[in-house]
């Protein structure tokens, strides 16, 4: 169904999807060994819960989530835990592929808390690239009113066809997974956005749509243009809604998921299968048998590419992800993770190295293709000058790092690299500012506590002196209790403000950069919450003490006695 809405900018790079679209979706051979990094998701790395020498089955939990934003990690093969380091767990296969599944559930008859717990137990994260824990995203209705679930099947970046093949083979399961997530987030509508360069996937969806219940699913086929698959761009294209600057899709009542994530959610609930494998596109001119494979997490990338005919003599470099937003691998001795959706083994002619950077000629091409309507040229100058105030004023953090500006730049300036460096610097400054404010609140709280303790000591000292003189207890100065209680109120309000600010900063940093370490922020949030509880208790005790020490009201006189 065509749509009249659109987003600004965009480019039309060569698609180069055909080579990996021609073959069916296959299972990659079972690896002899897997290396499972503890950090395969947004937030904090998982914490190992097994020991070296332990026997594990496929689906056994080997590392548990750490902190609020994290994810469980499961064994992707059966065998023995060979090694545990600070960053990864190595498992040697026993060749049997024995499974340990969770009990099957009927999502239509199950309550939302049980379904959320199942998604958490299964280690499901967003498979579109961000890796945000799905059980947290599914609870968005606790803070926002959601009306629409968008299935992001655009897959606009060149080379990548993982979602295309997933929809061809599992269209019905993807739609059922969407119904499951719609139930959890309270959505009343489901809309699919898919580019018109995937005719077989579109046909598979059309055949599955009549069977999808209970919500009606709307299929929107949109023209192929990069980056139509960006959340903000797709929401604008499908629903004519603008996500506010610095905001999230939930701010306009929308939640987005890609087909791979929805399929994993259904398999976790219906089949009791944790996230132990994913579909990966294997492509590039340096391999002879391109296509898509179900790959166990932790499989060696070198071993995987050799299985599809890697030609070392022609190989220039391997890109993990797409050519626009992916990153070159420094070594092939790297495992497949939850975030690995594509591997491009490129030749020297296929993706040549970028030419040397030249001075900006102020042509304005970067501005015309920006899908967020930013001013990339100005942001580039401010980033190089480290003018942080102006970069924030020009909405640097709205940049989705799609690379369209760098792609059209005739001077070959790595604009996106400048923006990434600037974002990292600003995030670091925000964290340091938060630490300073946190230290200030702790100091104020400590000063208020010292003042209260000193007032209590003075009161006890005066009480002892009065008792020794056998005289009525000396009355404390009229304003001493008021000053003490006022200080506790200030400390209580400061502690409460510190908790709110720490919560907002943690959520914002997690959204802006899913790969950013959040350990310091989570520690600060926990400390702020502890300080608030202590301040709340001390304020309540002070109020109780003040009420107990207050003189009793004089009895009312009887008019008749007068």
C-alpha positions in Angstrom: 0.0 0.0 0.0 1.7 3.3 -1.0 2.0 6.1 1.4 2.0 9.9 0.8 4.3 10.7 3.6 8.1 11.1 3.3 11.3 12.1 5.1 13.9 14.5 3.8 17.2 13.6 2.1 18.3 10.0 1.5 20.6 8.4 -1.2 20.5 5.5 -3.6 23.8 3.5 -3.2 24.2 0.3 -5.2 22.1 -2.4 -3.5 24.3 -5.4 -4.1 21.8 -7.7 -2.5 21.3 -10.1 -5.4 24.2 -12.5 -4.7 23.0 -13.3 -1.2 19.3 -13.5 -2.2 19.7 -16.4 -4.7 20.1 -19.3 -2.3 17.8 -20.7 0.4 18.3 -20.1 4.1 20.6 -22.8 5.4 22.0 -24.1 8.7 25.7 -23.5 9.2 27.7 -26.5 10.3 28.0 -27.0 14.1 31.2 -25.4 15.3 33.8 -27.4 17.2 34.3 -24.5 19.6 32.5 -21.3 20.4 33.7 -18.1 22.1 30.9 -16.2 23.6 31.7 -12.5 24.6 30.0 -11.4 27.8 29.0 -8.1 26.2 26.7 -8.8 23.3 24.0 -6.3 24.1 23.4 -2.7 25.4 24.3 -2.0 28.9 26.4 -4.0 31.3 28.3 -7.2 30.4 26.8 -10.5 31.7 28.4 -12.1 34.7 29.6 -15.8 34.4 27.7 -18.3 36.4 29.6 -21.5 35.4 33.1 -22.8 36.1 35.8 -24.1 33.9 35.2 -27.9 33.4 31.4 -27.6 33.8 29.3 -29.6 31.3 26.6 -27.5 29.5 23.8 -28.1 27.0 22.5 -25.9 24.3 20.4 -23.3 26.0 22.1 -23.6 29.5 22.6 -20.2 31.1 26.3 -19.5 31.3 26.3 -15.8 32.3 23.5 -13.8 34.0 22.5 -10.2 33.4 24.2 -7.6 35.5 22.3 -4.5 36.4 19.1 -3.0 35.0 20.1 -3.0 31.3 21.8 -6.3 30.5 21.0 -9.7 29.2 21.5 -13.4 30.0 23.9 -15.4 27.9 23.3 -19.1 26.9 25.5 -21.9 25.7 25.1 -22.2 21.9 26.5 -25.8 21.7 26.7 -28.7 24.2 30.0 -29.5 25.6 32.5 -28.4 28.3 33.4 -24.9 29.5 37.0 -24.8 28.5 38.0 -21.2 29.6 36.5 -18.2 31.3 38.1 -14.8 31.1 37.1 -11.3 32.1 35.4 -10.8 28.7 34.4 -14.1 27.2 33.5 -17.8 27.8 34.9 -20.6 25.6 33.0 -23.9 25.2 34.4 -27.0 23.4 31.8 -29.0 21.6 31.0 -32.7 22.5 29.4 -33.1 19.0 26.0 -34.3 20.5 24.1 -31.0 20.4 22.0 -31.8 23.5 19.4 -29.2 24.3 18.1 -27.7 27.5 14.8 -25.9 26.6 12.5 -23.9 28.7 8.9 -25.1 29.1 6.7 -24.2 26.2 4.1 -21.4 26.7 0.9 -20.3 25.0 1.4 -16.6 24.7 -2.3 -16.0 24.1 -3.3 -17.6 27.4 -0.3 -16.3 29.4 -0.2 -13.2 31.5 2.2 -10.3 30.5 4.5 -10.7 33.6 5.1 -14.3 32.7 5.9 -13.5 29.1 8.2 -10.7 30.1 10.1 -13.0 32.4 10.4 -15.6 29.6 11.9 -13.0 27.2 14.3 -12.0 30.0 15.2 -15.6 30.7 15.8 -16.3 27.0 18.3 -13.5 26.6 16.4 -11.8 23.7 17.8 -8.5 22.5 17.2 -6.4 19.4 18.7 -8.2 16.4 18.6 -5.1 14.1 21.9 -3.8 15.4 21.3 -1.9 18.7 21.0 -5.0 20.9 18.7 -3.4 23.5 17.2 -6.0 25.8 13.7 -6.8 24.4 12.0 -7.5 27.8 12.8 -3.8 28.8 11.5 -2.4 25.5 8.3 -4.6 25.8 7.5 -2.8 29.1 7.4 0.6 27.4 3.6 0.8 28.2 4.5 1.4 31.8 5.8 4.9 30.8 4.1 5.6 27.5 0.8 4.9 25.8 1.5 2.8 22.7 -0.9 2.7 19.8 1.2 1.1 16.9 3.8 -1.6 16.6 5.9 -1.1 13.5 7.6 -4.2 11.9 10.8 -2.7 10.4 11.4 -4.9 7.4 12.9 -2.2 5.2 16.5 -3.5 5.5 17.7 -0.5 3.5 21.4 -0.9 3.8 23.3 -2.5 0.8 24.3 -6.1 0.9 22.2 -7.2 3.9 19.4 -9.7 3.2 19.0 -11.4 6.6 15.5 -10.0 7.2 14.5 -10.7 3.6 15.3 -14.4 3.9 13.8 -14.6 7.4 10.4 -13.3 6.0 10.5 -15.6 3.0 10.8 -18.7 5.3 9.1 -17.6 8.5 6.5 -14.9 7.6 3.8 -16.4 9.7 6.0 -16.8 12.7 7.2 -13.2 12.4 3.6 -12.0 12.4 2.7 -14.1 15.4 5.8 -12.7 17.2 4.4 -9.2 16.4 1.0 -10.2 17.9 2.9 -11.3 21.0 4.8 -8.1 21.4 1.7 -6.0 20.6 0.0 -7.7 23.5 2.9 -6.8 25.9 3.2 -3.1 24.8 -0.6 -2.5 24.5 -0.5 -1.6 20.8 -3.8 -1.6 18.9 -2.3 -1.6 15.4 0.5 -3.4 13.6 2.1 -1.9 10.5 4.8 -3.5 8.3 7.2 -1.3 6.4 9.1 -3.1 3.7 11.0 -1.8 0.6 9.9 -2.8 -2.9 13.1 -4.6 -3.7 12.0 -7.7 -1.8 9.2 -9.2 -3.9 9.4 -12.7 -2.5 9.2 -11.6 1.1 6.3 -9.3 0.2 4.4 -12.2 -1.4 5.1 -14.4 1.7 3.7 -11.7 4.0 0.6 -11.3 1.9 -0.1 -15.0 2.1 0.4 -15.0 5.9 -1.6 -11.8 6.7 -5.1 -13.3 6.6 -4.0 -15.8 9.3 -2.6 -13.3 11.7 -4.8 -12.8 14.7 -6.1 -11.0 16.8 -4.9 -7.6 15.4 -5.2 -6.7 11.7 -1.8 -6.2 10.2 -1.3 -3.5 7.6 1.4 -4.1 4.9 3.0 -1.0 3.4 5.4 -1.4 0.5 7.7 1.7 0.2 10.1 2.8 -2.5 13.7 1.7 -2.0 15.9 4.5 -0.6 18.6 4.6 2.0 18.0 5.1 5.0 14.3 4.2 5.0 15.0 1.6 7.7 15.9 4.2 10.3 13.3 4.2 13.1 12.4 7.9 12.7 12.4 7.8 9.0 10.2 4.7 8.8 7.7 6.1 11.3 7.6 9.3 9.3 7.1 7.4 6.1 4.4 5.1 7.4 2.5 7.1 10.0 3.4 10.8 9.3 4.6 11.2 12.9 7.8 13.1 13.8 9.8 11.7 16.7 10.8 14.8 18.7 14.5 15.9 18.9 16.2 13.9 21.7 13.1 11.7 22.0 12.2 8.1 21.3 9.5 6.4 19.1 7.5 5.7 22.3 7.1 9.5 22.7 4.7 9.4 19.7 3.1 6.1 20.7 5.1 3.8 18.5 7.4 0.8 19.1 9.6 -0.7 16.3 11.0 -4.2 16.0 12.7 -6.0 13.2 11.6 -9.4 11.9 14.6 -11.3 13.4 13.7 -10.1 16.9 10.0 -10.9 16.6 10.9 -14.4 15.4 13.3 -14.9 18.3 10.6 -13.7 20.8 8.1 -16.3 19.4 10.6 -19.1 19.5 11.5 -18.2 23.1 7.9 -18.3 24.3 6.3 -21.0 22.0 9.3 -23.4 21.7 11.3 -22.5 24.9 14.4 -21.8 22.8 16.7 -19.1 24.1 18.7 -16.9 21.8 21.6 -19.2 20.7 21.7 -18.5 17.0 20.7 -15.9 14.4 20.5 -15.4 10.6 23.7 -13.9 9.2 24.2 -12.6 5.6 27.5 -13.9 4.1 28.4 -12.0 1.0 31.1 -10.1 -0.9 33.1 -10.8 -4.0 35.8 -12.6 -2.0 33.6 -15.6 -1.3 32.2 -18.1 -3.8 29.0 -19.3 -2.1 27.2 -16.2 -0.7 23.9 -16.5 1.1 22.3 -16.5 4.5 22.9 -19.0 7.3 21.5 -19.8 10.7 24.7 -19.4 12.7 25.3 -20.4 16.3 26.5 -17.5 18.5 30.2 -17.7 19.2 31.2 -19.3 15.9 34.5 -18.1 14.5 34.1 -15.6 11.7 37.1 -17.0 9.9 35.7 -20.6 10.1 32.3 -19.4 8.9 33.7 -17.6 5.9 35.9 -20.5 4.9 32.8 -22.7 4.9 31.4 -20.5 2.1 34.6 -20.4 0.0 36.7 -17.5 1.2 39.3 -16.5 -1.4 42.2 -15.1 0.7 44.1 -13.9 -2.4 41.3 -11.6 -3.4 40.3 -10.5 0.1 40.8 -6.8 1.0 38.9 -6.6 4.3 35.9 -7.9 6.1 33.1 -5.6 7.2 30.7 -6.6 10.0 27.4 -5.0 9.2 26.7 -3.1 6.1 29.1 -0.8 4.1 27.4 2.3 5.3 27.1 1.8 9.0 29.2 -1.3 9.6 32.8 -1.5 10.9 35.9 -3.3 9.4 37.2 -6.2 11.4 40.8 -6.0 12.5 41.1 -9.7 12.7 39.0 -12.7 11.6 39.6 -14.4 14.9 36.4 -12.8 16.1 33.2 -14.7 17.0 29.6 -14.1 15.7 27.5 -12.3 18.3 23.9 -11.4 18.8 24.6 -8.1 16.9 26.2 -9.8 13.8 23.7 -9.5 11.0 26.1 -9.4 8.0 29.7 -10.2 7.0 31.0 -8.7 3.8 34.3 -10.2 2.5 35.2 -7.5 0.0 37.8 -7.4 -2.7 40.1 -4.5 -3.4 37.9 -3.4 -6.4 34.6 -3.9 -4.7 35.0 -1.6 -1.7 38.2 0.4 -2.3 39.8 2.5 0.4 38.6 6.1 0.7 40.7 8.7 -1.1 42.7 11.2 0.9 40.6 13.9 2.6 40.4 17.3 0.9 39.3 20.7 2.2 35.5 21.3 2.4 34.3 23.2 -0.7 30.9 24.1 0.9 28.9 22.5 -1.9 26.0 21.7 0.5 25.5 18.1 -0.8 25.7 16.7 2.7 22.8 18.9 3.9 20.6 17.9 0.9 20.9 14.2 1.7 20.7 14.3 5.5 17.5 12.2 6.5 17.3 14.1 9.8 17.4 17.6 8.2 20.6 18.6 10.1 23.5 20.8 8.9 26.4 18.4 8.5 28.8 21.0 7.3 28.4 23.2 10.4 28.5 20.2 12.7 31.8 19.1 11.0 33.4 22.5 11.7 32.1 22.6 15.3 33.3 19.1 15.9 36.8 19.8 14.6 36.8 23.0 16.8 35.4 21.1 19.8 32.7 23.7 20.1 30.5 21.5 22.2 27.8 24.2 23.0 27.1 24.8 19.3 27.1 21.1 18.4 24.4 20.5 21.0 22.5 23.6 19.8 22.6 22.1 16.2 21.2 18.8 17.5 24.2 16.6 17.1 22.6 13.7 19.0 19.8 13.5 16.4 22.4 12.3 13.9 21.7 8.6 13.2 25.2 8.1 11.8 23.8 6.7 8.5 26.8 7.9 6.5 24.8 9.5 3.7 26.7 12.8 4.2 30.1 11.1 4.0 28.9 9.1 0.9 28.1 12.2 -1.2 31.0 14.4 0.0 33.2 15.3 -3.0 36.1 16.1 -0.6 35.9 12.6 1.0 35.7 14.1 4.5 34.8 11.3 7.1 32.0 13.4 8.6 30.4 10.6 10.6 33.8 9.9 12.3 33.8 13.5 13.5 30.3 13.2 14.8 31.0 10.0 16.7 34.1 11.5 18.3 32.1 14.5 19.4 29.3 12.4 20.8 31.7 10.4 22.8 33.3 13.5 24.2 30.0 15.0 25.1 28.8 11.8 26.8 31.9 11.7 28.8 31.4 15.3 29.9 27.8 14.5 30.9 28.9 11.6 33.0 31.5 13.7 34.7 29.0 16.5 35.4 26.6 13.9 36.9 29.4 12.6 39.1 30.2 16.1 40.3 26.5 16.8 41.1 26.3 13.5 42.8 29.3 14.4 45.0 27.7 17.7 45.8 24.4 16.1 46.9 26.4 13.6 49.1 28.3 16.6 50.6 25.1 18.5 51.4 23.5 15.3 52.8 26.6 14.7 55.0 26.5 18.3 56.3 22.8 18.0 57.2 23.5 14.7 59.0 26.4 16.3 61.0 24.2 19.2 61.9 21.4 16.9 63.1 23.9 14.7 65.1 25.4 17.8 66.7 21.9 19.1 67.7 21.0 15.7 69.2 24.3 15.7 71.2 23.6 19.2 72.5 20.1 18.3 73.5 21.3 15.2 75.4 24.1 17.3 77.1 21.6 19.9 78.3 19.2 17.2 79.5 22.0 15.6 81.6 23.0 19.0 83.1 19.4 19.7 84.0 18.9 16.3 85.7 22.1 16.9 87.7 20.8 20.2 89.0 17.4 18.6 89.7 15.8 21.4 87.8 13.3 21.2 84.9 15.1 20.4 81.6 16.5 23.4 79.9 14.5 24.4 76.9 16.4 24.3 73.7 16.6 27.5 71.7 13.4 28.2 69.9 14.9 27.9 66.5 17.3 24.9 66.9 14.8 22.3 66.0 13.6 24.3 63.1 17.1 24.7 61.7 17.8 21.0 62.1 14.5 19.9 60.4 15.1 22.4 57.6 18.5 20.9 56.9 17.0 17.5 56.7 14.3 18.7 54.4 16.9 20.2 52.1 19.0 16.9 52.2 15.8 14.9 51.4 14.9 17.0 48.4 18.5 17.0 47.1 18.6 13.2 47.4 15.3 12.8 45.6 16.4 15.1 42.8 19.7 13.1 42.5 17.7 9.9 42.0 15.5 11.4 39.3 18.5 12.9 37.5 20.5 9.6 37.6 17.5 7.7 36.2 17.1 10.1 33.3 20.8 10.1 32.5 21.0 6.3 32.5 18.0 6.0 30.1 19.3 8.7 27.8 22.9 7.4 27.6 21.6 3.8 27.0 19.4 5.0 24.1 22.0 7.3 22.5 24.9 4.8 22.5 23.8 1.2 23.2 27.5 0.1 23.3 28.4 2.6 26.0 29.4 1.1 29.4 26.7 2.0 32.0 28.4 0.6 35.0 29.3 4.0 36.6 25.8 5.3 35.9 24.1 2.3 37.5 26.4 2.5 40.5 25.5 6.2 40.9 21.8 5.5 40.6 22.0 2.8 43.3 24.0 5.1 45.5 21.5 8.0 45.0 18.6 5.6 45.8 20.4 4.5 49.0 21.0 8.1 50.0 17.4 9.0 49.4 16.1 6.1 51.5 18.5 7.2 54.3 17.4 10.8 54.0 13.7 9.8 54.1 14.3 7.7 57.2 16.2 10.5 59.0 13.6 13.1 58.1 10.8 10.9 59.4 12.7 10.3 62.7 13.3 14.0 63.1 9.7 14.8 62.6 8.6 12.1 65.1 11.2 13.4 67.6 10.0 17.0 67.2 6.4 16.0 67.7 7.3 14.1 70.9 9.2 17.0 72.3 6.6 19.6 71.5 4.7 20.9 74.6 1.2 19.6 75.1 -1.6 22.1 74.2 -3.1 23.8 77.3 -6.5 22.3 78.3 -9.5 24.3 77.2 -11.2 26.1 80.0 -14.8 25.5 80.9 -16.9 28.6 80.3 -19.2 27.7 83.3 -16.1 27.7 85.6 -15.4 31.2 84.6 
